[in-house]
């Protein structure tokens, strides 16, 4: 498995399409709220991409899609007032952690993408 893990570490030197799609989705949701300026959005997107990539290194197995699934989820839970640590860190790094919940309609109790 060591050689297997090494393969997967180098196999994601470029973000897979799934990661780009997820990061883009979160950015678009925040952008649609109109609460964050373009520069902050761009920085958020870059930071989130980097954090997600760091999180999936060693846990991305294209030939075994069910393996490593716990590292492929970003969730925002309004009912429990929980923000995914990766989302919170990305938002905090650009100064918009306080508005994450405000970027989604109130009827969406839980949002999870990735």
VEXVEX-846354 format. One record per residue: residue number from 1; x, y, z of N, C-alpha, C in turn. Coordinates in steps of 0.001 Angstrom, whole numbers, plus 500000, padded with zeros to 6 digits. Layout:
REM VEXVEX-846354
+------+--------+--------+--------+--------+--------+--------+--------+--------+--------+
! resi !   n_xx !   n_yy !   n_zz !  ca_xx !  ca_yy !  ca_zz !   c_xx !   c_yy !   c_zz !
+------+--------+--------+--------+--------+--------+--------+--------+--------+--------+
!  NUM !      X !      Y !      Z !      X !      Y !      Z !      X !      Y !      Z !
...
+------+--------+--------+--------+--------+--------+--------+--------+--------+--------+
This chain:
REM VEXVEX-846354
+------+--------+--------+--------+--------+--------+--------+--------+--------+--------+
! resi !   n_xx !   n_yy !   n_zz !  ca_xx !  ca_yy !  ca_zz !   c_xx !   c_yy !   c_zz !
+------+--------+--------+--------+--------+--------+--------+--------+--------+--------+
!    1 ! 500796 ! 498800 ! 500000 ! 500000 ! 500000 ! 500000 ! 500844 ! 501274 ! 500000 !
!    2 ! 502082 ! 501235 ! 500426 ! 502921 ! 502433 ! 500430 ! 503096 ! 502954 ! 499013 !
!    3 ! 503412 ! 502065 ! 498085 ! 503560 ! 502484 ! 496692 ! 502235 ! 503004 ! 496164 !
!    4 ! 501125 ! 502372 ! 496565 ! 499790 ! 502784 ! 496169 ! 499520 ! 504210 ! 496651 !
!    5 ! 499839 ! 504502 ! 497911 ! 499630 ! 505835 ! 498474 ! 500494 ! 506866 ! 497764 !
!    6 ! 501718 ! 506506 ! 497460 ! 502615 ! 507433 ! 496758 ! 502044 ! 507785 ! 495392 !
!    7 ! 501458 ! 506790 ! 494716 ! 500848 ! 507043 ! 493416 ! 499735 ! 508079 ! 493549 !
!    8 ! 498898 ! 507908 ! 494543 ! 497766 ! 508792 ! 494707 ! 498189 ! 510185 ! 495157 !
!    9 ! 499269 ! 510284 ! 495899 ! 499773 ! 511594 ! 496316 ! 500188 ! 512397 ! 495082 !
!   10 ! 500858 ! 511770 ! 494134 ! 501324 ! 512482 ! 492947 ! 500245 ! 512566 ! 491884 !
!   11 ! 499244 ! 511682 ! 491963 ! 498209 ! 511642 ! 490938 ! 497295 ! 512862 ! 491001 !
!   12 ! 497311 ! 513604 ! 492090 ! 496431 ! 514761 ! 492171 ! 497206 ! 516078 ! 492228 !
!   13 ! 498334 ! 516112 ! 491545 ! 499098 ! 517355 ! 491505 ! 498283 ! 518460 ! 490832 !
!   14 ! 497381 ! 518081 ! 489944 ! 496428 ! 519012 ! 489356 ! 495048 ! 518665 ! 489907 !
!   15 ! 494272 ! 519645 ! 490318 ! 492956 ! 519353 ! 490890 ! 492049 ! 518607 ! 489906 !
!   16 ! 491452 ! 517513 ! 490360 ! 490497 ! 516802 ! 489506 ! 489276 ! 517674 ! 489217 !
!   17 ! 488552 ! 517348 ! 488179 ! 487368 ! 518116 ! 487783 ! 486353 ! 518202 ! 488915 !
!   18 ! 486218 ! 517133 ! 489699 ! 485259 ! 517132 ! 490804 ! 485576 ! 518228 ! 491822 !
!   19 ! 486856 ! 518413 ! 492084 ! 487261 ! 519435 ! 493052 ! 487016 ! 520826 ! 492479 !
!   20 ! 487374 ! 521025 ! 491226 ! 487107 ! 522325 ! 490592 ! 485613 ! 522635 ! 490608 !
!   21 ! 484791 ! 521624 ! 490301 ! 483337 ! 521834 ! 490284 ! 482813 ! 522212 ! 491658 !
!   22 ! 483268 ! 521513 ! 492691 ! 482804 ! 521799 ! 494054 ! 483218 ! 523201 ! 494491 !
!   23 ! 484462 ! 523556 ! 494265 ! 484966 ! 524876 ! 494661 ! 484214 ! 525966 ! 493889 !
!   24 ! 483990 ! 525724 ! 492625 ! 483260 ! 526686 ! 491796 ! 481821 ! 526850 ! 492300 !
!   25 ! 481183 ! 525743 ! 492714 ! 479817 ! 525801 ! 493221 ! 479745 ! 526674 ! 494465 !
!   26 ! 480657 ! 526445 ! 495417 ! 480653 ! 527245 ! 496648 ! 480892 ! 528721 ! 496335 !
!   27 ! 481820 ! 528993 ! 495430 ! 482102 ! 530387 ! 495051 ! 480854 ! 531036 ! 494456 !
!   28 ! 480163 ! 530322 ! 493570 ! 478971 ! 530882 ! 492921 ! 477859 ! 531158 ! 493926 !
!   29 ! 477734 ! 530308 ! 494923 ! 476706 ! 530541 ! 495940 ! 476996 ! 531817 ! 496715 !
!   30 ! 478233 ! 531999 ! 497071 ! 478619 ! 533199 ! 497821 ! 478518 ! 534430 ! 496921 !
!   31 ! 478938 ! 534266 ! 495678 ! 478863 ! 535371 ! 494713 ! 477418 ! 535821 ! 494508 !
!   32 ! 476512 ! 534856 ! 494420 ! 475098 ! 535152 ! 494195 ! 474447 ! 535928 ! 495324 !
!   33 ! 475043 ! 535865 ! 496492 ! 474477 ! 536587 ! 497633 ! 474722 ! 538091 ! 497515 !
!   34 ! 475740 ! 538477 ! 496732 ! 476082 ! 539883 ! 496579 ! 476737 ! 540493 ! 497810 !
!   35 ! 477159 ! 539661 ! 498743 ! 477728 ! 540150 ! 500007 ! 479252 ! 540208 ! 500007 !
!   36 ! 479866 ! 539714 ! 498929 ! 481333 ! 539636 ! 498896 ! 481829 ! 540223 ! 497583 !
!   37 ! 482855 ! 541056 ! 497653 ! 483387 ! 541683 ! 496440 ! 484187 ! 540680 ! 495609 !
!   38 ! 484446 ! 541061 ! 494379 ! 485100 ! 540175 ! 493407 ! 486480 ! 539725 ! 493869 !
!   39 ! 487289 ! 540632 ! 494417 ! 488633 ! 540255 ! 494876 ! 488574 ! 539242 ! 496010 !
!   40 ! 487671 ! 539465 ! 496956 ! 487527 ! 538537 ! 498079 ! 487061 ! 537180 ! 497585 !
!   41 ! 486125 ! 537176 ! 496635 ! 485645 ! 535921 ! 496051 ! 486780 ! 535143 ! 495402 !
!   42 ! 487606 ! 535840 ! 494660 ! 488737 ! 535203 ! 493986 ! 489716 ! 534610 ! 494996 !
!   43 ! 489981 ! 535365 ! 496056 ! 490885 ! 534854 ! 497103 ! 490261 ! 533655 ! 497822 !
!   44 ! 488944 ! 533716 ! 498082 ! 488237 ! 532612 ! 498716 ! 488343 ! 531358 ! 497855 !
!   45 ! 488101 ! 531509 ! 496563 ! 488158 ! 530379 ! 495645 ! 489554 ! 529739 ! 495648 !
!   46 ! 490589 ! 530556 ! 495574 ! 491971 ! 530040 ! 495581 ! 492284 ! 529332 ! 496890 !
!   47 ! 491892 ! 529940 ! 497996 ! 492154 ! 529353 ! 499312 ! 491393 ! 528047 ! 499493 !
!   48 ! 490127 ! 528027 ! 499089 ! 489325 ! 526806 ! 499222 ! 489908 ! 525686 ! 498367 !
!   49 ! 490320 ! 526004 ! 497159 ! 490927 ! 524994 ! 496290 ! 492181 ! 524410 ! 496931 !
!   50 ! 493016 ! 525264 ! 497461 ! 494242 ! 524798 ! 498103 ! 493940 ! 523923 ! 499326 !
!   51 ! 492992 ! 524343 ! 500138 ! 492646 ! 523584 ! 501342 ! 492028 ! 522226 ! 501005 !
!   52 ! 491165 ! 522209 ! 500010 ! 490557 ! 520932 ! 499600 ! 491624 ! 519997 ! 499041 !
!   53 ! 492506 ! 520533 ! 498226 ! 493588 ! 519700 ! 497683 ! 494451 ! 519131 ! 498799 !
!   54 ! 494796 ! 519958 ! 499776 ! 495586 ! 519477 ! 500915 ! 494848 ! 518378 ! 501663 !
!   55 ! 493530 ! 518513 ! 501757 ! 492719 ! 517553 ! 502499 ! 492608 ! 516195 ! 501801 !
!   56 ! 492597 ! 516188 ! 500487 ! 492390 ! 514915 ! 499786 ! 493685 ! 514193 ! 499423 !
!   57 ! 494825 ! 514843 ! 499621 ! 496090 ! 514161 ! 499319 ! 496156 ! 512881 ! 500141 !
!   58 ! 496397 ! 511806 ! 499460 ! 496453 ! 510496 ! 500111 ! 495092 ! 509855 ! 500280 !
!   59 ! 494031 ! 510568 ! 499850 ! 492672 ! 510045 ! 500000 ! 491893 ! 510119 ! 498694 !
!   60 ! 492581 ! 510262 ! 497594 ! 491918 ! 510374 ! 496293 ! 492300 ! 509157 ! 495475 !
!   61 ! 491331 ! 508295 ! 495220 ! 491585 ! 507042 ! 494527 ! 490629 ! 506923 ! 493338 !
!   62 ! 491006 ! 507425 ! 492185 ! 490119 ! 507408 ! 491018 ! 489610 ! 506010 ! 490651 !
!   63 ! 490431 ! 504999 ! 490874 ! 490014 ! 503632 ! 490545 ! 489114 ! 503036 ! 491626 !
!   64 ! 489032 ! 503666 ! 492788 ! 488202 ! 503180 ! 493893 ! 487397 ! 504354 ! 494455 !
!   65 ! 486344 ! 504771 ! 493750 ! 485629 ! 505990 ! 494110 ! 485011 ! 505996 ! 495509 !
!   66 ! 484747 ! 504843 ! 496086 ! 484155 ! 504815 ! 497429 ! 485204 ! 504987 ! 498523 !
!   67 ! 486432 ! 504806 ! 498175 ! 487518 ! 504908 ! 499149 ! 487871 ! 506382 ! 499390 !
!   68 ! 487993 ! 506762 ! 500639 ! 488361 ! 508140 ! 500972 ! 487217 ! 509124 ! 500910 !
!   69 ! 485970 ! 508648 ! 500934 ! 484819 ! 509536 ! 500780 ! 484691 ! 510568 ! 501890 !
!   70 ! 485146 ! 510258 ! 503073 ! 485045 ! 511201 ! 504180 ! 485805 ! 512490 ! 503936 !
!   71 ! 486698 ! 512465 ! 502972 ! 487493 ! 513658 ! 502659 ! 486900 ! 514415 ! 501479 !
!   72 ! 485719 ! 513994 ! 501029 ! 485108 ! 514606 ! 499852 ! 483769 ! 515248 ! 500164 !
!   73 ! 483686 ! 515934 ! 501257 ! 482430 ! 516566 ! 501624 ! 482698 ! 517928 ! 502259 !
!   74 ! 481940 ! 518914 ! 501816 ! 481976 ! 520250 ! 502408 ! 480538 ! 520581 ! 502783 !
!   75 ! 480271 ! 520777 ! 504063 ! 478902 ! 520952 ! 504519 ! 478736 ! 522219 ! 505343 !
!   76 ! 477606 ! 522852 ! 505145 ! 477214 ! 524017 ! 505923 ! 475849 ! 523676 ! 506516 !
!   77 ! 475755 ! 523588 ! 507828 ! 474533 ! 523151 ! 508505 ! 473993 ! 524285 ! 509367 !
!   78 ! 472969 ! 524957 ! 508867 ! 472385 ! 526105 ! 509560 ! 471714 ! 525677 ! 510860 !
!   79 ! 470992 ! 524548 ! 510858 ! 470271 ! 524099 ! 512051 ! 471222 ! 523857 ! 513224 !
!   80 ! 472349 ! 523262 ! 512946 ! 473322 ! 522971 ! 513999 ! 474367 ! 524077 ! 514132 !
!   81 ! 474220 ! 525127 ! 513346 ! 475190 ! 526229 ! 513332 ! 476617 ! 525711 ! 513130 !
!   82 ! 476758 ! 524772 ! 512204 ! 478076 ! 524204 ! 511927 ! 478536 ! 524554 ! 510526 !
!   83 ! 479780 ! 524931 ! 510452 ! 480415 ! 525174 ! 509167 ! 481532 ! 524153 ! 509026 !
!   84 ! 481648 ! 523603 ! 507856 ! 482754 ! 522692 ! 507595 ! 484055 ! 523421 ! 507918 !
!   85 ! 484985 ! 522748 ! 508611 ! 486250 ! 523414 ! 508975 ! 487010 ! 523974 ! 507772 !
!   86 ! 486931 ! 523295 ! 506655 ! 487640 ! 523766 ! 505458 ! 486974 ! 525035 ! 504920 !
!   87 ! 485635 ! 525036 ! 504863 ! 484927 ! 526246 ! 504422 ! 485202 ! 527410 ! 505369 !
!   88 ! 485130 ! 527125 ! 506668 ! 485353 ! 528169 ! 507670 ! 486757 ! 528743 ! 507550 !
!   89 ! 487743 ! 527870 ! 507367 ! 489126 ! 528334 ! 507254 ! 489322 ! 529189 ! 505999 !
!   90 ! 488762 ! 528737 ! 504875 ! 488885 ! 529510 ! 503629 ! 488206 ! 530867 ! 503771 !
!   91 ! 487009 ! 530880 ! 504355 ! 486272 ! 532139 ! 504541 ! 486990 ! 533048 ! 505537 !
!   92 ! 487503 ! 532451 ! 506599 ! 488213 ! 533225 ! 507615 ! 489475 ! 533866 ! 507046 !
!   93 ! 490151 ! 533155 ! 506177 ! 491405 ! 533672 ! 505617 ! 491196 ! 534914 ! 504752 !
!   94 ! 489963 ! 535107 ! 504269 ! 489675 ! 536289 ! 503444 ! 488706 ! 537250 ! 504139 !
!   95 ! 488408 ! 536966 ! 505406 ! 487594 ! 537878 ! 506204 ! 486095 ! 537814 ! 505988 !
!   96 ! 485578 ! 536680 ! 505507 ! 484125 ! 536609 ! 505304 ! 483479 ! 535427 ! 506033 !
!   97 ! 484109 ! 534970 ! 507114 ! 483562 ! 533823 ! 507839 ! 482208 ! 534117 ! 508481 !
!   98 ! 481959 ! 535365 ! 508824 ! 480714 ! 535719 ! 509492 ! 479498 ! 535727 ! 508574 !
!   99 ! 479708 ! 535687 ! 507277 ! 478563 ! 535772 ! 506366 ! 478255 ! 534472 ! 505629 !
!  100 ! 478964 ! 533408 ! 505917 ! 478711 ! 532158 ! 505192 ! 477237 ! 531759 ! 505235 !
!  101 ! 476635 ! 531744 ! 506418 ! 475234 ! 531346 ! 506520 ! 474317 ! 532325 ! 505782 !
!  102 ! 474702 ! 533586 ! 505760 ! 473883 ! 534600 ! 505113 ! 473865 ! 534454 ! 503588 !
!  103 ! 474794 ! 533717 ! 503030 ! 474897 ! 533569 ! 501582 ! 473922 ! 532544 ! 501014 !
!  104 ! 473208 ! 531858 ! 501885 ! 472286 ! 530817 ! 501444 ! 470882 ! 531133 ! 501918 !
!  105 ! 469879 ! 530817 ! 501106 ! 468496 ! 531081 ! 501511 ! 468163 ! 530394 ! 502832 !
!  106 ! 467300 ! 531025 ! 503606 ! 466929 ! 530493 ! 504923 ! 466304 ! 529100 ! 504830 !
!  107 ! 465606 ! 528788 ! 503723 ! 464956 ! 527483 ! 503611 ! 465965 ! 526336 ! 503411 !
!  108 ! 467187 ! 526667 ! 503084 ! 468211 ! 525636 ! 502971 ! 468822 ! 525430 ! 504352 !
!  109 ! 468398 ! 524387 ! 505010 ! 468898 ! 524110 ! 506360 ! 470304 ! 523539 ! 506338 !
!  110 ! 470562 ! 522700 ! 505323 ! 471865 ! 522056 ! 505254 ! 472301 ! 522025 ! 503800 !
!  111 ! 473525 ! 522419 ! 503563 ! 474070 ! 522439 ! 502209 ! 475341 ! 521606 ! 502223 !
!  112 ! 475422 ! 520655 ! 501339 ! 476629 ! 519841 ! 501229 ! 476943 ! 519578 ! 499771 !
!  113 ! 478115 ! 519921 ! 499377 ! 478521 ! 519714 ! 497981 ! 479937 ! 519216 ! 497942 !
!  114 ! 480170 ! 518225 ! 497073 ! 481495 ! 517742 ! 496732 ! 481459 ! 516286 ! 496603 !
+------+--------+--------+--------+--------+--------+--------+--------+--------+--------+
